[in-house]
Amino acid sequence: MTSFDSSPQLNVWRALLALAVVFVMLATSGWTALQGHRGATPLQASRSAWEHGSVAGQRLPDPDTTPSRLARFFASLDVHERTRLAHRYPLAVGNMNGAPVTLRYEANRVAIDQQRKVEKKRMHDNRLSSLGQQQAGRRMHRYEAMLQKGRDFLAFDPMGSGRVAEVFGSLDRAERISIVVPGVDTDLLTFQRTNKKYSAPVGMAQALYGAEHAAAPQARTAVIAWADYTTPNGLGMDAATGSRAEEGAIRLNALLRALPGRAPVALYCHSYGSVLCGLAAHTLPSRVSDIAVAGSPGMRARKASSLHTTARVWAMRDSGDWIQDVPYLEFGGLGHGADPVSKAFGARVLSARGANGHGGYFEPGTESLRNFAEIGIGAYEAVQCAHEDDACRQGLSDTPAAGRA
């Protein structure tokens, strides 16, 4: 399930908020249990190996150094040296902000294939329960799908429920870049769906990429399905607080500062993903031109101006989206604040006609998707506002969008 696909009743959400208060009180009173220590994750192990490695007689740079320094390091190597590093430290290179994007794709393909082999063995491991073997099988088949020709992954971490980011189009050549930030229950297994395709990150990004191309056939765009953060699991404590969003905001900003080129970037933040985008807003690089939220439970801000961003802030909500029944409040860290589509919030409110509920904003043929695409190509005068007036377009003019249909 991705981004609150279910339709909980309002009293259930309020009960969860009340329960969350109890947990906060227990935590601050010292009643929470400490989690046990775990061994190094596959990504940590790969990074550790990198830190002790070398190439052409020189030590490898700190993987946490700035993207620009890492970019200069990789540029100093020949193609064979870069390839050796990608195959020797696939998870480290595949998740390294500053490494060339095509090298990250290659490294992540190696890492995904390695994990496919691991899960294939686990499918027949008698030490696992039948359920454990079934779960290994599901992961193995997911990795097989990810290894299909033409798929490019900018990030991949198999630990836990998994994190991943996939690219559609050419990041190196893009004139405009769009990033889809999903909400709860997003992981390796729900990253892509056959049923309810356009409620999952891959389907969302594919639909947006296609709509942008339809609107401006000659424009060079790229779309990232970004699920490279640990999302809340269902409508529990994590979904009522901003802790997962805070962690994700750091990761999103790190990616944004490492993207190649200078193309403007638009963020499309669905459901709990809008909480993340709200928390990331004040530290976004200036190349982020737009933040568009859909089905938002709040952005952890009283109004758009409180986000302290130079990006344009857009919001939409379908009339049948159950999220409108969630209390738009924040108290003691619980809840996510004001309603982004309210007049008082001050966002540019877009039409979501045709979205048909919480999971339908990226469905082809909807006005919500068309509005997203117009933002993505910079055709601001073509967006449709939620109301009959043109308030959402006030003070805007189109930016150059090559190949406008």
C-alpha positions as CSV (number, residue, x, y, z in Angstrom):
1,M,0.0,0.0,0.0
2,T,1.4,3.4,-1.0
3,S,0.6,6.8,0.5
4,F,-2.5,6.1,2.5
5,D,-4.4,4.1,-0.1
6,S,-6.9,2.9,2.5
7,S,-9.8,5.0,3.7
8,P,-9.7,5.1,7.6
9,Q,-12.4,6.8,9.5
10,L,-11.7,10.1,11.2
11,N,-12.2,8.7,14.7
12,V,-9.5,6.1,14.0
13,W,-7.0,8.8,13.1
14,R,-7.9,10.7,16.2
15,A,-7.5,7.6,18.3
16,L,-4.0,7.0,16.8
17,L,-3.1,10.6,17.7
18,A,-4.2,10.0,21.2
19,L,-2.3,6.8,21.4
20,A,0.8,8.6,20.0
21,V,0.5,11.1,22.9
22,V,0.8,8.2,25.3
23,F,3.9,6.9,23.5
24,V,5.5,10.3,23.6
25,M,4.9,10.6,27.3
26,L,6.4,7.2,27.9
27,A,9.4,8.0,25.8
28,T,10.1,11.2,27.6
29,S,9.7,9.4,30.9
30,G,12.3,6.8,30.1
31,W,10.0,3.9,29.6
32,T,11.0,3.1,26.0
33,A,13.1,0.0,25.3
34,L,16.5,0.2,23.7
35,Q,16.9,-1.5,20.3
36,G,19.5,-4.1,20.1
37,H,22.7,-3.5,18.1
38,R,22.9,-4.9,14.6
39,G,25.8,-5.8,12.4
40,A,26.8,-3.8,9.4
41,T,24.2,-3.5,6.6
42,P,25.2,-4.4,3.1
43,L,25.5,-0.6,2.2
44,Q,27.6,0.0,5.3
45,A,29.9,-2.9,4.5
46,S,30.4,-1.6,1.0
47,R,31.2,1.9,2.2
48,S,33.6,0.5,4.8
49,A,35.4,-1.5,2.1
50,W,35.6,1.7,0.0
51,E,37.1,3.6,2.9
52,H,40.0,1.1,3.0
53,G,40.3,0.8,-0.8
54,S,42.5,2.4,-3.5
55,V,42.7,2.9,-7.2
56,A,45.7,3.5,-9.4
57,G,47.9,3.7,-6.3
58,Q,45.8,6.4,-4.5
59,R,43.5,6.2,-1.6
60,L,39.8,6.5,-2.3
61,P,38.2,9.8,-1.1
62,D,35.9,10.0,1.9
63,P,32.4,8.9,0.6
64,D,30.8,11.6,2.7
65,T,32.9,14.4,1.2
66,T,31.1,17.0,-1.0
67,P,29.5,15.9,-4.3
68,S,31.8,18.3,-6.1
69,R,34.9,16.8,-4.7
70,L,33.7,13.3,-5.5
71,A,32.8,14.4,-9.0
72,R,36.3,15.7,-9.5
73,F,37.8,12.4,-8.3
74,F,35.7,10.3,-10.7
75,A,36.6,12.7,-13.5
76,S,40.3,12.1,-12.9
77,L,39.9,8.4,-13.6
78,D,39.7,6.6,-16.9
79,V,36.6,4.6,-17.9
80,H,38.2,1.3,-16.8
81,E,39.1,2.6,-13.3
82,R,35.6,3.9,-12.8
83,T,34.1,0.6,-13.9
84,R,36.3,-1.4,-11.6
85,L,35.2,0.8,-8.6
86,A,31.5,0.3,-9.6
87,H,31.9,-3.5,-9.6
88,R,34.1,-3.7,-6.5
89,Y,32.0,-1.4,-4.3
90,P,28.6,-1.4,-6.0
91,L,26.4,-0.3,-3.2
92,A,28.8,2.4,-2.1
93,V,29.2,3.8,-5.7
94,G,25.5,3.3,-6.5
95,N,24.4,5.5,-3.6
96,M,27.3,8.1,-3.8
97,N,26.2,11.6,-4.4
98,G,28.8,13.0,-6.7
99,A,29.5,9.9,-8.7
100,P,28.5,10.1,-12.4
101,V,24.8,9.1,-12.8
102,T,25.6,6.5,-15.5
103,L,28.2,5.0,-13.2
104,R,25.6,4.8,-10.4
105,Y,23.2,3.1,-12.7
106,E,25.9,0.5,-13.5
107,A,26.9,0.0,-9.9
108,N,23.3,-0.4,-8.8
109,R,22.6,-3.0,-11.5
110,V,25.5,-5.0,-10.1
111,A,24.2,-4.6,-6.5
112,I,20.7,-5.6,-7.5
113,D,21.9,-8.7,-9.2
114,Q,24.0,-9.6,-6.2
115,Q,20.9,-9.3,-4.0
116,R,18.8,-11.3,-6.5
117,K,21.3,-14.2,-6.0
118,V,21.1,-13.8,-2.2
119,E,17.3,-14.0,-2.2
120,K,17.2,-16.9,-4.7
121,K,19.3,-18.9,-2.2
122,R,17.1,-17.9,0.7
123,M,14.0,-19.2,-1.2
124,H,15.4,-22.7,-0.6
125,D,16.9,-22.1,2.9
126,N,15.4,-24.7,5.2
127,R,16.3,-22.6,8.2
128,L,13.6,-20.1,7.1
129,S,9.9,-20.6,7.7
130,S,7.7,-21.0,4.7
131,L,6.7,-17.4,5.1
132,G,10.3,-16.3,5.1
133,Q,10.9,-18.3,2.0
134,Q,7.9,-16.7,0.3
135,Q,9.1,-13.3,1.2
136,A,12.6,-14.1,-0.2
137,G,10.8,-15.2,-3.4
138,R,8.9,-11.9,-3.6
139,R,12.1,-10.0,-3.3
140,M,13.9,-12.1,-5.8
141,H,11.2,-11.5,-8.4
142,R,11.2,-7.8,-7.6
143,Y,15.0,-7.7,-8.3
144,E,14.5,-9.6,-11.5
145,A,12.0,-7.0,-12.7
146,M,14.4,-4.2,-11.7
147,L,17.1,-5.8,-13.8
148,Q,15.0,-5.6,-17.0
149,K,16.8,-3.8,-19.8
150,G,16.5,0.0,-19.9
151,R,15.8,0.6,-16.2
152,D,18.1,3.0,-14.4
153,F,18.4,3.2,-10.6
154,L,20.0,6.2,-9.0
155,A,19.8,4.7,-5.5
156,F,19.4,1.2,-4.0
157,D,19.6,-0.1,-0.5
158,P,18.3,-3.6,0.3
159,M,18.4,-3.2,4.1
160,G,15.1,-3.7,5.9
161,S,12.1,-2.8,3.7
162,G,14.5,-1.3,1.2
163,R,15.1,2.1,-0.4
164,V,15.3,2.9,-4.1
165,A,15.1,5.6,-6.7
166,E,14.5,5.1,-10.5
167,V,15.1,7.6,-13.3
168,F,13.1,8.1,-16.5
169,G,14.8,10.1,-19.2
170,S,18.3,11.5,-19.2
171,L,19.4,13.4,-16.1
172,D,22.6,14.5,-17.8
173,R,20.7,16.1,-20.7
174,A,17.5,17.2,-19.0
175,E,16.4,20.8,-19.4
176,R,13.9,20.3,-16.5
177,I,13.8,17.6,-13.8
178,S,10.8,16.4,-11.8
179,I,11.0,14.3,-8.6
180,V,8.1,12.3,-7.2
181,V,8.2,11.9,-3.4
182,P,5.7,9.3,-2.2
183,G,4.1,8.6,1.2
184,V,3.6,5.8,3.6
185,D,4.1,2.1,3.0
186,T,6.5,2.6,0.1
187,D,9.4,0.1,-0.1
188,L,11.0,-2.2,-2.5
189,L,8.0,-4.4,-2.9
190,T,5.4,-1.6,-3.2
191,F,7.7,0.7,-5.3
192,Q,6.0,-0.7,-8.4
193,R,2.5,-2.2,-8.8
194,T,0.5,-3.9,-11.4
195,N,-2.8,-3.3,-9.6
196,K,-3.4,0.5,-8.9
197,K,-0.3,1.2,-11.0
198,Y,-0.4,4.9,-10.8
199,S,-0.6,5.0,-7.0
200,A,2.9,3.6,-6.7
201,P,6.1,5.7,-7.4
202,V,7.1,4.0,-10.6
203,G,3.7,4.4,-12.1
204,M,3.5,8.0,-10.9
205,A,6.8,8.9,-12.5
206,Q,6.0,7.1,-15.7
207,A,2.7,8.9,-16.0
208,L,4.3,12.3,-15.3
209,Y,7.1,11.6,-17.8
210,G,4.6,10.7,-20.5
211,A,2.4,13.7,-19.7
212,E,5.4,16.1,-19.9
213,H,6.4,14.6,-23.2
214,A,2.9,14.9,-24.6
215,A,2.7,18.5,-23.5
216,A,6.2,19.4,-24.9
217,P,7.4,16.7,-27.3
218,Q,10.8,18.4,-28.0
219,A,11.6,19.3,-24.4
220,R,14.3,17.2,-22.7
221,T,12.8,16.2,-19.3
222,A,13.7,13.6,-16.7
223,V,11.6,12.3,-13.8
224,I,12.8,10.5,-10.7
225,A,10.7,8.1,-8.7
226,W,12.3,8.8,-5.4
227,A,11.6,6.3,-2.6
228,D,15.1,6.7,-1.1
229,Y,13.8,7.2,2.5
230,T,12.3,4.9,5.1
231,T,8.6,5.7,5.0
232,P,6.1,5.2,7.8
233,N,4.5,1.7,8.0
234,G,0.8,2.3,7.8
235,L,-1.2,4.9,9.8
236,G,0.6,4.4,13.1
237,M,2.9,6.5,15.3
238,D,5.4,7.3,12.5
239,A,2.8,8.6,10.2
240,A,1.5,11.0,12.9
241,T,4.9,12.5,13.6
242,G,7.6,14.0,11.4
243,S,10.5,11.8,12.4
244,R,10.6,9.8,9.1
245,A,10.0,13.0,7.1
246,E,12.9,14.7,8.9
247,E,15.3,11.9,8.0
248,G,14.0,11.8,4.4
249,A,14.4,15.6,4.0
250,I,18.1,15.3,4.7
251,R,18.4,12.6,2.1
252,L,16.3,14.5,-0.5
253,N,18.4,17.7,-0.1
254,A,21.6,15.6,-0.4
255,L,20.3,14.2,-3.8
256,L,19.2,17.7,-5.0
257,R,22.7,19.1,-4.4
258,A,24.3,16.3,-6.3
259,L,22.1,16.3,-9.4
260,P,24.1,17.0,-12.6
261,G,23.7,20.3,-14.6
262,R,21.6,23.3,-13.6
263,A,18.2,22.3,-14.8
264,P,15.2,23.6,-12.7
265,V,13.7,20.9,-10.4
266,A,10.1,20.5,-9.5
267,L,9.0,18.3,-6.5
268,Y,5.8,16.4,-6.5
269,C,5.0,15.4,-3.0
270,H,2.1,13.0,-2.3
271,S,0.5,12.4,1.0
272,Y,3.1,11.9,3.8
273,G,5.7,12.9,1.1
274,S,4.4,16.4,1.4
275,V,5.4,16.4,5.1
276,L,8.9,15.6,4.0
277,C,8.9,18.3,1.3
278,G,7.6,20.8,3.9
279,L,10.5,20.0,6.3
280,A,13.0,20.1,3.4
281,A,11.8,23.4,2.0
282,H,13.9,25.9,3.9
283,T,17.2,24.2,2.9
284,L,16.3,23.4,-0.7
285,P,18.9,24.6,-3.3
286,S,17.8,27.5,-5.4
287,R,17.4,25.3,-8.5
288,V,14.2,23.9,-7.0
289,S,11.6,26.0,-8.7
290,D,8.3,24.3,-7.6
291,I,6.9,22.2,-4.8
292,A,3.5,20.7,-5.7
293,V,1.7,18.7,-3.0
294,A,-1.3,16.4,-3.5
295,G,-3.5,14.7,-0.9
296,S,-1.4,16.4,1.9
297,P,-2.0,15.9,5.6
298,G,0.0,19.1,6.2
299,M,3.5,20.4,5.5
300,R,4.5,21.2,9.1
301,A,4.0,24.9,8.5
302,R,1.2,27.4,9.3
303,K,1.3,28.9,5.8
304,A,3.3,28.7,2.6
305,S,5.5,31.7,3.5
306,S,6.6,29.8,6.7
307,L,8.3,27.2,4.5
308,H,11.0,29.8,3.8
309,T,11.6,28.7,0.2
310,T,12.0,30.6,-3.1
311,A,10.1,27.8,-4.8
312,R,6.5,28.2,-5.9
313,V,4.2,26.2,-3.6
314,W,1.2,24.4,-5.3
315,A,-1.4,22.3,-3.7
316,M,-4.3,20.1,-4.8
317,R,-6.8,17.8,-3.2
318,D,-9.6,15.8,-4.9
319,S,-13.1,16.3,-3.5
320,G,-13.3,12.5,-2.7
321,D,-9.9,12.3,-0.9
322,W,-10.4,11.0,2.6
323,I,-7.3,12.9,3.8
324,Q,-9.6,16.0,4.1
325,D,-11.0,14.4,7.2
326,V,-7.7,14.3,9.0
327,P,-7.4,17.0,11.7
328,Y,-5.1,19.7,10.3
329,L,-3.3,20.5,13.5
330,E,0.1,20.0,15.2
331,F,0.5,19.6,18.9
332,G,3.6,18.3,20.7
333,G,5.0,17.0,17.5
334,L,1.9,15.1,16.5
335,G,-0.1,16.0,13.4
336,H,1.3,18.0,10.5
337,G,-0.2,21.4,10.7
338,A,-2.4,23.6,8.5
339,D,-4.3,22.4,5.4
340,P,-2.2,23.3,2.3
341,V,-5.3,23.8,0.1
342,S,-6.9,26.3,2.6
343,K,-7.0,29.9,1.6
344,A,-5.2,30.9,4.8
345,F,-2.2,28.7,3.9
346,G,-1.5,30.7,0.8
347,A,-0.5,28.0,-1.7
348,R,-1.5,28.1,-5.4
349,V,-4.4,25.7,-5.4
350,L,-4.8,23.6,-8.5
351,S,-7.6,21.6,-9.9
352,A,-7.5,17.8,-9.2
353,R,-10.5,17.0,-11.4
354,G,-10.7,13.3,-12.3
355,A,-8.3,12.2,-9.6
356,N,-11.0,10.2,-7.8
357,G,-9.7,9.8,-4.3
358,H,-6.4,9.7,-2.5
359,G,-4.4,7.5,-4.9
360,G,-5.5,8.9,-8.2
361,Y,-3.6,12.1,-8.7
362,F,-1.2,10.6,-11.3
363,E,-3.8,8.7,-13.3
364,P,-3.5,9.5,-17.0
365,G,-6.3,11.7,-18.3
366,T,-6.9,13.5,-15.1
367,E,-6.6,17.3,-14.7
368,S,-4.3,16.7,-11.7
369,L,-1.7,14.9,-13.9
370,R,-2.0,17.5,-16.7
371,N,-1.4,20.3,-14.1
372,F,1.6,18.5,-12.8
373,A,3.0,18.1,-16.3
374,E,2.5,21.8,-17.1
375,I,4.4,22.7,-14.0
376,G,7.1,20.2,-15.0
377,I,7.7,21.9,-18.3
378,G,7.4,25.4,-17.0
379,A,4.1,26.2,-18.7
380,Y,2.5,27.9,-15.7
381,E,-0.1,29.9,-17.7
382,A,-1.6,26.6,-18.8
383,V,-2.4,25.2,-15.4
384,Q,-6.0,25.0,-14.2
385,C,-6.8,26.5,-10.9
386,A,-9.1,24.7,-8.4
387,H,-11.6,27.6,-8.5
388,E,-13.1,29.4,-11.4
389,D,-10.9,32.4,-10.9
390,D,-7.2,32.4,-12.0
391,A,-5.8,33.0,-8.6
392,C,-3.3,30.2,-8.8
393,R,-1.7,31.7,-11.9
394,Q,-1.5,35.3,-10.6
395,G,1.9,36.9,-11.1
396,L,3.3,34.0,-13.2
397,S,4.5,33.7,-16.8
398,D,5.7,30.7,-18.7
399,T,9.4,29.8,-18.6
400,P,11.1,28.5,-21.8
401,A,9.8,25.1,-22.5
402,A,11.3,23.8,-25.7
403,G,9.0,21.8,-28.0
404,R,5.7,23.0,-26.5
405,A,2.9,21.3,-28.3
